């Protein structure tokens, strides 16, 4: 008879060992190694067999509409049956509100380990969802949740959904460690993901972020789920952005726009009103550019403030734009455009809480800095697209025609871009003035 092997797990980092240690070799935590049951390792019930790829039937993914078009967009067109979706974000940002609104469009089992039944009922009444489609469960044992959800009498119709709010509050009794520990979160998520694939029903998991900014504690949770969505926004503002970080069934560059109101989250249809505050304003230091977010083209306003400083080291600060990229652009402006910024503080802000993740906004940022320094406004209804190289050249950007089309639909009269994009701009149907420039010095001379 084979000798039984012991199995130990670190409740701090989730590492597995064949023997006990006083100090975890992986994370250096003391007294964090605990013995675990062998059953949790998921012993194989039968030997797997390889099958020819040609015998696998091709079936279209029939996505389920959630009733929120913005949420459908970030999921790739809807929720795929059997998929596991993780929604992360700071506490109080609106994750539970979003989950309740989604639940009202399914036959949903809503599992809450943080709020009472009356709290969820009050939120549902305030939002105005169909409470007849929602069953509430306050149990936090994952095995019991799966048994209840998978039972034949749990749901009357085929279209159903399971929502876990939140993953830090559920646990497995045979796993060592407290709720929210690495081992509990990992094993609980794996068990829920297996149930989702077996029953072909979607599972939505809510996860809070930790102090270091990771979603639901360990990063390995992102590899277990199919889709990772991050809910972000400023608590002082009404707007919320739902951004995709991982999606096995769609694009990872999509964003959903919402406005937080007293009656729940409202979808923002005119996205340019959020990130573009009166593009016709004649205020110095403002410039407008276009960014691609998946299937969307978003116009945003770059705001710059350049002020004289009495300190030897001028400050460079940015909100919504990479700080290192800003320092690089300032150096290019000093070297190739003749702007003396060594004795000036430079502040950059992207309006509406939008964050720029591409270099197509370089030209707009540089022109906004020049505008603030010279105290001369950029001409009204002027859009800017272009990447700036270290030599000061304006380089083409990807999918320029999509950006130009958005400028056209928003009423812009003039576009400043690189000579490499001039031909694409001319055939795009833009009826306004197209200004092609070679370098940043030429762009500043033309505008000012």
C-alpha positions as CSV (number, residue, x, y, z in Angstrom):
1,X,0.0,0.0,0.0
2,X,1.4,3.4,-1.0
3,X,2.4,5.7,1.8
4,X,0.3,8.8,2.2
5,X,2.1,11.9,1.4
6,X,1.7,15.1,3.4
7,X,0.7,18.3,1.6
8,X,1.4,21.8,3.0
9,X,0.3,25.2,1.8
10,X,1.4,28.7,2.7
11,X,-1.7,30.7,3.7
12,X,0.1,33.9,2.9
13,X,1.3,33.4,-0.7
14,X,-0.4,30.1,-1.7
15,X,2.9,28.2,-2.4
16,X,2.7,24.4,-2.0
17,X,5.4,22.2,-0.2
18,X,5.9,18.6,0.5
19,X,7.0,19.3,4.1
20,X,6.5,21.8,6.8
21,X,8.6,24.9,7.3
22,X,8.7,27.4,10.1
23,X,9.3,30.2,7.6
24,X,7.9,30.1,4.1
25,X,10.8,29.9,1.5
26,X,8.7,31.8,-1.1
27,X,7.4,34.8,0.8
28,X,9.6,34.7,4.1
29,X,6.5,34.8,6.3
30,X,6.8,33.0,9.7
31,X,4.2,30.4,10.9
32,X,2.3,30.6,7.6
33,X,2.7,26.9,6.5
34,X,-0.4,24.7,7.2
35,X,-1.2,21.1,6.4
36,X,-3.9,20.8,3.7
37,X,-6.1,17.9,2.7
38,X,-5.1,15.9,-0.3
39,X,-8.6,16.2,-1.8
40,X,-8.1,19.8,-2.6
41,X,-5.5,19.1,-5.3
42,X,-8.2,17.8,-7.6
43,X,-7.3,14.2,-8.3
44,X,-8.0,13.1,-11.8
45,X,-11.1,11.0,-12.2
46,X,-10.1,9.5,-15.6
47,X,-7.2,9.5,-17.9
48,X,-7.4,12.4,-20.5
49,X,-7.4,11.5,-24.1
50,X,-6.2,13.6,-27.1
51,X,-8.7,14.1,-30.0
52,X,-8.1,15.3,-33.5
53,X,-8.7,19.0,-34.0
54,X,-10.7,18.3,-37.1
55,X,-13.3,16.4,-35.1
56,X,-14.0,19.4,-32.8
57,X,-17.3,21.0,-33.9
58,X,-17.2,24.7,-34.5
59,X,-20.0,26.5,-32.8
60,X,-20.7,30.3,-32.7
61,X,-20.6,31.9,-29.3
62,X,-24.1,33.0,-28.5
63,X,-23.6,36.0,-26.3
64,X,-26.2,37.0,-23.7
65,X,-27.3,40.7,-23.6
66,X,-27.1,42.2,-20.1
67,X,-29.3,45.2,-20.7
68,X,-26.3,47.6,-20.4
69,X,-24.8,48.3,-23.8
70,X,-21.7,49.7,-22.3
71,X,-21.1,46.5,-20.3
72,X,-21.8,44.4,-23.5
73,X,-19.1,46.4,-25.4
74,X,-16.3,45.8,-22.9
75,X,-17.3,42.1,-22.8
76,X,-16.9,41.9,-26.5
77,X,-20.6,42.1,-27.4
78,X,-22.2,40.4,-24.5
79,X,-21.6,37.7,-21.8
80,X,-20.5,34.3,-23.1
81,X,-22.2,31.3,-21.4
82,X,-19.7,29.5,-19.2
83,X,-17.4,32.5,-18.9
84,X,-16.0,33.9,-15.6
85,X,-15.8,37.7,-15.4
86,X,-13.8,39.5,-12.7
87,X,-14.9,43.1,-11.9
88,X,-12.2,44.9,-9.8
89,X,-12.1,48.3,-8.4
90,X,-11.7,50.4,-5.3
91,X,-14.3,50.0,-2.5
92,X,-17.3,52.3,-3.1
93,X,-16.6,52.9,-6.7
94,X,-19.9,51.2,-7.8
95,X,-19.1,47.5,-8.4
96,X,-22.1,46.3,-6.4
97,X,-24.4,48.8,-8.1
98,X,-23.2,47.5,-11.5
99,X,-23.7,43.9,-10.4
100,X,-27.2,44.5,-9.2
101,X,-28.2,46.2,-12.5
102,X,-26.8,43.2,-14.4
103,X,-28.5,40.8,-12.1
104,X,-31.9,42.3,-13.0
105,X,-31.6,41.2,-16.6
106,X,-30.9,37.5,-15.8
107,X,-32.3,34.8,-13.5
108,X,-29.6,35.5,-11.1
109,X,-28.3,34.0,-7.8
110,X,-26.7,36.9,-6.1
111,X,-24.3,35.8,-3.3
112,X,-23.4,38.6,-0.9
113,X,-20.9,38.2,1.9
114,X,-20.6,41.9,2.7
115,X,-24.2,43.3,2.8
116,X,-27.4,42.2,4.5
117,X,-30.6,41.3,2.6
118,X,-32.3,44.5,3.4
119,X,-29.3,46.6,2.1
120,X,-29.4,44.8,-1.3
121,X,-33.2,45.1,-1.5
122,X,-33.0,48.9,-0.9
123,X,-30.3,49.2,-3.6
124,X,-32.4,47.2,-6.0
125,X,-35.5,49.3,-5.4
126,X,-33.5,52.5,-5.7
127,X,-32.0,51.4,-9.0
128,X,-35.4,50.1,-10.3
129,X,-34.3,46.6,-11.4
130,X,-36.6,43.6,-11.8
131,X,-36.3,42.0,-8.3
132,X,-38.4,39.1,-9.4
133,X,-35.4,37.7,-11.3
134,X,-32.9,37.9,-8.4
135,X,-32.4,35.3,-5.7
136,X,-30.3,36.4,-2.7
137,X,-27.9,34.2,-0.8
138,X,-25.8,35.2,2.2
139,X,-23.9,31.9,2.4
140,X,-20.1,32.2,2.0
141,X,-19.1,28.5,1.7
142,X,-18.2,27.9,-1.9
143,X,-19.3,24.3,-1.9
144,X,-22.7,25.1,-0.6
145,X,-23.0,28.0,-3.1
146,X,-22.3,25.6,-6.0
147,X,-24.7,23.0,-4.7
148,X,-27.5,25.5,-4.4
149,X,-26.8,27.1,-7.8
150,X,-26.5,23.8,-9.6
151,X,-29.6,22.2,-8.0
152,X,-32.5,21.7,-10.5
153,X,-34.9,23.8,-8.4
154,X,-32.6,26.8,-8.1
155,X,-33.6,28.4,-11.3
156,X,-36.7,28.0,-13.4
157,X,-35.3,29.1,-16.8
158,X,-32.2,28.3,-18.7
159,X,-30.8,31.8,-18.8
160,X,-29.2,32.3,-15.5
161,X,-26.2,33.8,-13.8
162,X,-24.2,33.6,-10.6
163,X,-22.7,36.8,-9.0
164,X,-20.2,36.6,-6.1
165,X,-19.9,39.8,-4.1
166,X,-17.1,39.6,-3.2
167,X,-14.4,36.9,-3.7
168,X,-12.7,38.0,-0.5
169,X,-15.7,36.9,1.6
170,X,-16.1,33.3,0.4
171,X,-14.1,30.3,1.5
172,X,-13.6,26.6,1.3
173,X,-13.6,24.7,4.5
174,X,-10.8,22.3,3.6
175,X,-8.4,25.0,2.6
176,X,-6.2,26.5,5.3
177,X,-6.2,30.2,5.8
178,X,-8.7,32.9,6.6
179,X,-11.1,34.5,4.1
180,X,-9.4,36.7,1.6
181,X,-6.0,34.9,1.9
182,X,-4.2,33.9,-1.2
183,X,-5.0,30.2,-0.9
184,X,-8.7,30.8,-0.3
185,X,-9.1,33.2,-3.2
186,X,-7.2,31.0,-5.6
187,X,-9.0,27.7,-4.8
188,X,-12.4,29.4,-4.5
189,X,-12.1,31.0,-7.9
190,X,-10.9,27.8,-9.4
191,X,-13.9,25.9,-8.0
192,X,-16.3,28.5,-9.3
193,X,-14.6,28.6,-12.7
194,X,-14.9,24.8,-13.0
195,X,-18.6,25.0,-12.1
196,X,-19.1,27.7,-14.8
197,X,-17.6,25.5,-17.5
198,X,-19.5,22.5,-16.4
199,X,-22.9,24.1,-16.2
200,X,-22.3,26.5,-19.2
201,X,-23.5,29.5,-17.1
202,X,-21.7,32.8,-16.6
203,X,-20.2,33.7,-13.3
204,X,-19.4,37.3,-12.3
205,X,-16.9,37.8,-9.5
206,X,-16.5,41.1,-7.6
207,X,-12.9,41.7,-6.4
208,X,-11.6,44.7,-4.3
209,X,-8.1,46.0,-5.0
210,X,-5.4,45.8,-2.3
211,X,-3.1,48.6,-1.2
212,X,-0.6,47.8,-3.9
213,X,-3.3,48.1,-6.6
214,X,-3.7,44.5,-7.5
215,X,-7.2,43.1,-8.2
216,X,-8.6,40.8,-5.6
217,X,-5.2,40.2,-3.9
218,X,-3.1,37.8,-6.0
219,X,-2.4,38.4,-9.6
220,X,-2.9,34.7,-10.3
221,X,-6.6,35.3,-10.1
222,X,-6.4,37.0,-13.5
223,X,-5.2,33.8,-15.1
224,X,-8.2,31.8,-13.7
225,X,-11.0,34.0,-15.0
226,X,-11.8,34.6,-18.7
227,X,-12.4,38.4,-18.5
228,X,-10.9,41.0,-16.2
229,X,-12.7,44.3,-16.0
230,X,-11.5,47.3,-13.9
231,X,-14.0,49.9,-12.7
232,X,-12.2,53.2,-12.2
233,X,-13.1,56.8,-11.6
234,X,-12.8,59.8,-9.4
235,X,-15.0,59.8,-6.3
236,X,-15.4,63.6,-6.7
237,X,-16.8,63.2,-10.2
238,X,-19.9,61.4,-11.4
239,X,-18.2,59.5,-14.3
240,X,-17.0,55.9,-14.2
241,X,-14.9,54.1,-16.7
242,X,-15.1,50.3,-17.1
243,X,-11.9,49.1,-18.8
244,X,-11.0,45.7,-20.1
245,X,-7.6,44.3,-19.1
246,X,-8.1,40.7,-20.3
247,X,-10.8,39.1,-22.5
248,X,-10.6,35.7,-24.0
249,X,-13.7,36.4,-26.1
250,X,-13.1,39.9,-27.3
251,X,-10.8,43.0,-27.5
252,X,-8.8,44.1,-24.5
253,X,-8.9,47.8,-25.5
254,X,-12.6,48.5,-24.9
255,X,-14.0,51.0,-22.4
256,X,-17.5,51.5,-21.1
257,X,-18.6,54.9,-19.9
258,X,-21.1,55.4,-17.0
259,X,-22.4,58.2,-14.9
260,X,-23.2,57.5,-11.2
261,X,-26.6,58.9,-10.2
262,X,-29.0,58.4,-7.3
263,X,-30.9,55.8,-9.4
264,X,-27.8,53.8,-10.3
265,X,-25.3,53.8,-13.2
266,X,-26.5,55.6,-16.4
267,X,-24.8,54.9,-19.7
268,X,-23.0,57.8,-21.3
269,X,-23.9,57.8,-25.0
270,X,-22.1,61.0,-26.1
271,X,-18.6,60.2,-24.9
272,X,-17.0,63.4,-26.2
273,X,-19.0,65.4,-23.6
274,X,-17.1,63.6,-20.9
275,X,-13.5,64.1,-22.1
276,X,-14.0,67.1,-24.3
277,X,-15.0,70.3,-22.5
278,X,-15.9,72.9,-25.1
279,X,-13.3,72.3,-27.8
280,X,-14.1,75.8,-29.2
281,X,-12.8,77.5,-26.1
282,X,-10.1,80.1,-26.8
283,X,-8.2,79.5,-23.6
284,X,-4.5,79.3,-23.9
285,X,-2.9,75.9,-22.9
286,X,-5.6,73.6,-24.4
287,X,-5.3,71.2,-27.3
288,X,-7.5,68.4,-28.6
289,X,-6.5,64.9,-29.9
290,X,-8.1,61.5,-30.6
291,X,-7.4,58.2,-29.0
292,X,-8.5,54.7,-29.9
293,X,-10.1,52.5,-27.3
294,X,-11.0,49.2,-28.9
295,X,-13.9,49.9,-31.4
296,X,-14.3,53.5,-30.2
297,X,-12.6,56.7,-31.1
298,X,-12.6,59.2,-28.2
299,X,-11.7,62.9,-28.5
300,X,-10.1,64.3,-25.4
301,X,-8.7,67.7,-24.3
302,X,-5.2,68.2,-23.0
303,X,-4.8,71.1,-20.6
304,X,-1.4,72.6,-19.9
305,X,-0.2,75.1,-17.3
306,X,3.4,76.5,-17.6
307,X,4.4,78.9,-14.8
308,X,7.7,80.5,-13.8
309,X,9.4,78.9,-10.8
310,X,11.8,80.3,-8.3
311,X,13.3,76.9,-7.4
312,X,16.3,75.4,-9.1
313,X,14.5,72.2,-10.0
314,X,11.2,73.0,-11.9
315,X,8.3,70.6,-11.3
316,X,6.8,68.3,-13.9
317,X,3.4,66.9,-13.0
318,X,0.8,65.1,-15.1
319,X,-2.6,63.6,-14.6
320,X,-3.8,61.1,-17.2
321,X,-0.5,61.2,-19.2
322,X,2.7,59.3,-18.6
323,X,5.1,61.5,-16.6
324,X,8.2,60.0,-18.2
325,X,6.7,60.8,-21.7
326,X,6.0,64.3,-20.6
327,X,9.7,64.8,-19.5
328,X,10.8,63.5,-22.9
329,X,8.5,65.9,-24.8
330,X,9.8,68.8,-22.8
331,X,13.3,67.9,-23.7
332,X,12.4,67.7,-27.4
333,X,10.7,71.2,-27.2
334,X,13.8,72.7,-25.7
335,X,16.2,71.1,-28.1
336,X,14.3,71.3,-31.4
337,X,11.7,74.0,-30.9
338,X,13.7,76.5,-29.0
339,X,11.3,76.7,-26.0
340,X,13.2,77.6,-22.8
341,X,11.4,75.5,-20.2
342,X,14.2,75.1,-17.7
343,X,12.9,77.8,-15.4
344,X,9.2,76.9,-15.7
345,X,6.9,74.4,-13.9
346,X,4.9,72.3,-16.4
347,X,1.6,70.8,-15.4
348,X,-0.4,68.5,-17.7
349,X,-4.0,67.3,-17.2
350,X,-6.3,65.2,-19.4
351,X,-9.9,66.4,-18.8
352,X,-12.6,64.1,-17.7
353,X,-10.3,61.7,-15.9
354,X,-9.2,60.0,-19.2
355,X,-5.8,58.3,-19.3
356,X,-3.7,58.3,-22.5
357,X,-1.9,55.0,-23.3
358,X,-0.6,55.8,-26.8
359,X,1.8,58.2,-28.4
360,X,-0.6,59.7,-30.8
361,X,-1.3,62.5,-28.2
362,X,2.3,63.7,-28.3
363,X,1.6,66.5,-30.7
364,X,-1.4,67.8,-28.7
365,X,0.6,67.7,-25.4
366,X,3.5,69.6,-27.0
367,X,1.2,72.2,-28.6
368,X,-0.6,72.7,-25.3
369,X,2.7,73.4,-23.5
370,X,3.7,75.8,-26.2
371,X,0.3,77.5,-26.0
372,X,0.5,78.0,-22.3
373,X,4.1,79.2,-22.5
374,X,3.4,81.8,-25.2
375,X,0.0,82.6,-23.7
376,X,-1.6,82.2,-27.1
377,X,-4.6,79.9,-27.7
378,X,-4.8,77.2,-30.3
379,X,-7.2,78.2,-33.1
380,X,-10.7,77.0,-32.4
381,X,-11.9,73.6,-33.8
382,X,-8.4,72.4,-34.4
383,X,-7.5,68.7,-33.8
384,X,-4.0,67.3,-33.5
385,X,-2.7,63.8,-34.2
386,X,0.9,62.8,-34.2
387,X,3.8,61.1,-32.5
388,X,6.9,63.1,-31.7
389,X,10.3,61.4,-32.1
390,X,13.5,62.3,-30.2
391,X,14.7,64.3,-33.2
392,X,11.5,66.4,-33.2
393,X,9.9,64.8,-36.2
394,X,6.2,64.3,-36.4
395,X,5.5,60.7,-37.2
396,X,2.3,58.9,-38.5
397,X,-0.1,57.2,-36.1
398,X,-2.1,54.0,-36.6
399,X,-5.6,54.1,-38.0
400,X,-5.5,57.8,-38.7
401,X,-8.7,57.7,-40.8
402,X,-10.8,56.6,-37.8
403,X,-9.5,59.5,-35.8
404,X,-10.1,62.0,-38.6
405,X,-13.7,60.7,-39.0
406,X,-14.4,61.4,-35.4
407,X,-13.0,64.9,-35.8
408,X,-15.3,65.4,-38.8
409,X,-18.4,64.1,-37.0
410,X,-17.6,66.4,-34.0
411,X,-17.5,69.6,-36.2
412,X,-13.7,70.3,-36.3
413,X,-12.5,72.6,-39.1
414,X,-8.8,71.9,-39.0
415,X,-6.5,69.0,-38.4
416,X,-2.7,69.1,-37.7
417,X,-0.9,65.9,-38.5
418,X,2.3,64.4,-40.0
419,X,3.1,64.4,-43.7
420,X,2.9,60.6,-43.6
421,X,-0.8,60.7,-42.7
422,X,-1.7,63.5,-45.2
423,X,-2.7,61.1,-48.0
424,X,-4.9,59.1,-45.7
425,X,-6.5,62.3,-44.4
426,X,-7.3,63.5,-47.9
427,X,-9.1,60.3,-48.9
428,X,-11.1,60.1,-45.6
429,X,-13.6,62.7,-46.7
430,X,-12.6,65.4,-44.2
431,X,-13.9,68.7,-45.6
432,X,-11.8,71.0,-43.4
433,X,-8.2,72.2,-43.6
434,X,-5.5,69.6,-43.4
435,X,-2.2,70.8,-42.2
436,X,0.8,68.4,-42.7
437,X,4.0,69.2,-40.8
438,X,7.4,67.6,-40.7
439,X,8.6,68.5,-37.2
440,X,7.5,70.2,-34.0
441,X,9.2,73.5,-34.8
442,X,7.2,73.8,-38.0
443,X,4.0,72.9,-36.2
444,X,4.5,75.7,-33.6
445,X,5.4,78.2,-36.4
446,X,2.2,77.4,-38.3
447,X,-0.1,77.5,-35.3
448,X,1.4,80.6,-33.6
